[in-house]
């Protein structure tokens, strides 16, 4: 699969001879012999999603899986934290329709490439199909075998997913039958009746139609017309004529085209949306609209004051979802679009409990939809930074519940909303009745799949650190002891991670080290997660720090973008650098304050100043802490570093000994003592003060803290090493203790022009030091400042060391204060460097270069050892980032592992290993399909609706016989058996939604009568009646309830073959029973 590694010796040059001479007296830290032919590379994992690439999404609450299609012509299926499977296609057009069917199928449809059926079990493409006509819409049900497609010519086709063939059943253009004078219309939308599989709602341009599959007849037609004098007549005319007013207004009725049609969860009402943003509610038994409204205006189909014509533009309604609470009668209508003033909100019409259908007049139902009982509100969404000239808007809503109930298009008591914008961005919103349904974007308690977390919010900072196991697990255990496990939940729980323990160990494997990924995001979010090979699936190994609720955005949400993150796990301190130039100082602990923090949006005017040094000050923001980080032990924002006027940050570093250094683009250097303060102990206005010969805008580009011997001191000191641009200069500061217990920063020395051969000679600022790596000169181990060495300073410990500086062309090994031991000019641009421990035999300097090689060099002589070529498949993925320089944000670890940035929101994890040590193993992918996750039965209509003829009872077997015909083929794949095993037909004892609803199942011509679905009793609501006294109302309600119970019992005794005559008798019985109960 992977290309062979390319090994070559560097030619002998003057520089290599000079290096040998200069380092002749130094100990060789590298292994004696490394055989390049024995070293190989292997891709272990890929993380992330291309930014702004999401096209369509689908969610399966039973399997708890999320599918996302992207503009890269692939479909990515996600489960619990680390479960991810990518299906790649060779298509001309991206996939725009995704649906999970029968628990084991994922159907994908593309307008230019047809239908593809994927298996969640085998993770393969089972079949494809190309339609002869243009598809305009599609519909699917999670428990049924069939896909419904609407065509451009107005006809409707049915595709059998289980047998992978087009069925003979077809529905011709129904609008042509009911409106023969109208132009030929395509199918706008199709929706299955939520409680009757024998009924469809089919929408065309000019009408919506209720169609019975059982009888093959149109049950009702809904045509929305506006007469002259209606409130919306002039408004709709203006919209339909492209925003132009007609000189001579017409008295002809207006029929706005439909854009969508949806059932109420109880199936008794429908809603249609139109091209003029009308939202029209209907009773399925009547062709007269109950209510027509827009997002803000009501009763627009009735005479009255004309609706104002929009002056600020027109935003079409993009998507509508009719969702319900735990009780399906408690509903909300979610709308994105339709607001001329904003495109970043979801409007919620909270209707509450639906009025008693049999006792409520049309006028009361009209008022019910015009004035939602629980009010109308908006959920605002903060859009991410838009890097295009196109205006962003929300275009689709995907409800996501966590109760395993797949019906009502996923809208049964949704816990989250997944929103997709026209720019390919995704936004998650907390949404549940328990939270008041208000909607919240604080996802600090929700763990997203790792790859999804890279784009929500989009990644803005990326760093991977090697942390001692003890330091990391002490944080994890502290969080668990404060209840983090019970307060944090995973968005998805489906699938299972593949065991990758058989994969090769890297050349420097160290079981005492954890690979901790720290990502910064827009909206002030920081995520910290353990990505050590094979152990990412543990949800406890993820820490999320949401800062937006605590900080002030200065009127611009973009100022909260996290630009830099640096964490010292040994002393549990975190630095977060923001786009505003502010630095948040966080310390790990439990929030002891029981207050509610501060109102979001409050500035820092009244915030106390903890310490100040010149124009740099530390604010005490511990009293502002709010949001999800207060629920358990976490990194809490305690202080905020501000420089006035604000300056952009260029680099920053949090040391393991409690000191922090921040460099600014202005040339400023600020050093703080965090552990013992916090206090600003240095505020150097310009680093060029110590570089008198350097010209241009010189500022810090790399910072590191080290504990080593400086020169011939005979003891070690805390050294602050600062690299700059303008030729690549190294500044060395000593951090010395003072008599009062504090510390001071003292300038020690400088070394200039360490990058005199830049790849961009025209740009002086580009010639910078990119990395500083201090190592022990005796054994090659890291000489980065640690708390262990810090506590030994009082004992006069002596740590001899080297300092390695790297830039885009030059690599140097220095012995402080100014001795240049060796120097290497990289032929290609140097992107990232690291000192790698090679099988405990010594250390080598690994260099990732622009051409796609990893070079191993000896230390301290910097002689070439071997060049390792990235596999072709990997190089094609990361080539863009290598050439653009984005790969400078990659990470090379001392273990020989590489995390290479392939895009702004993607990375590739590669392991360098010895082939002789690895015998190989089977390469498998994560598991997706759960054979024990049973699909609950569909909800069924109430006995009252059945008796009135508003719903028909059709079994799944009858539907299959009708659509697939008598000559339906036999199952072709293993997936057919798996789908049946978890289907409602094979699990008749399963109930739905906690209401005891079960579906009748007929098999082998034997009748199995099950207790039918007993819909929950609706709560009494204001305005639900209006006839006579309250006592009389109770008589009617009690009578109706007893009638419904009578019909529930009656329905249990009805056989499978119900004739039309028997249906008429039921209706007659209903009428007489009602009269007898209410005394009429």
CORJO-V228726 format. One record per helix or strand of 2 or more residues. SS is the DSSP state (2 for helix, 1 for strand). FROM is the first residue (numbers start at 1). LEN is the number of residues. Records with the same first field share a line. If there is no record, write none. Layout:
SS->FROM-LEN + FROM-LEN
//
This chain:
2->14-9 + 36-3 + 175-4 + 233-8 + 357-3 + 362-9 + 408-3 + 450-4 + 469-13 + 484-4 + 522-3 + 539-3 + 557-4 + 622-3 + 628-3 + 687-4 + 764-3 + 787-5 + 793-3 + 872-13 + 886-4 + 915-3 + 943-5 + 956-9 + 974-8 + 984-3 + 1030-23 + 1060-19
1->39-10 + 54-7 + 65-6 + 74-5 + 84-5 + 97-5 + 105-6 + 114-6 + 125-5 + 135-6 + 146-6 + 156-5 + 165-7 + 189-5 + 196-8 + 208-5 + 217-6 + 258-6 + 269-6 + 279-5 + 289-5 + 319-6 + 330-7 + 345-9 + 376-5 + 394-7 + 416-6 + 426-5 + 446-2 + 458-11 + 489-2 + 513-9 + 525-6 + 542-5 + 562-7 + 573-6 + 583-7 + 609-5 + 616-5 + 634-10 + 649-6 + 659-6 + 669-5 + 679-6 + 700-10 + 716-9 + 730-8 + 743-9 + 771-6 + 801-6 + 810-6 + 819-7 + 830-8 + 843-7 + 853-5 + 864-6 + 891-2 + 897-7 + 906-9
//
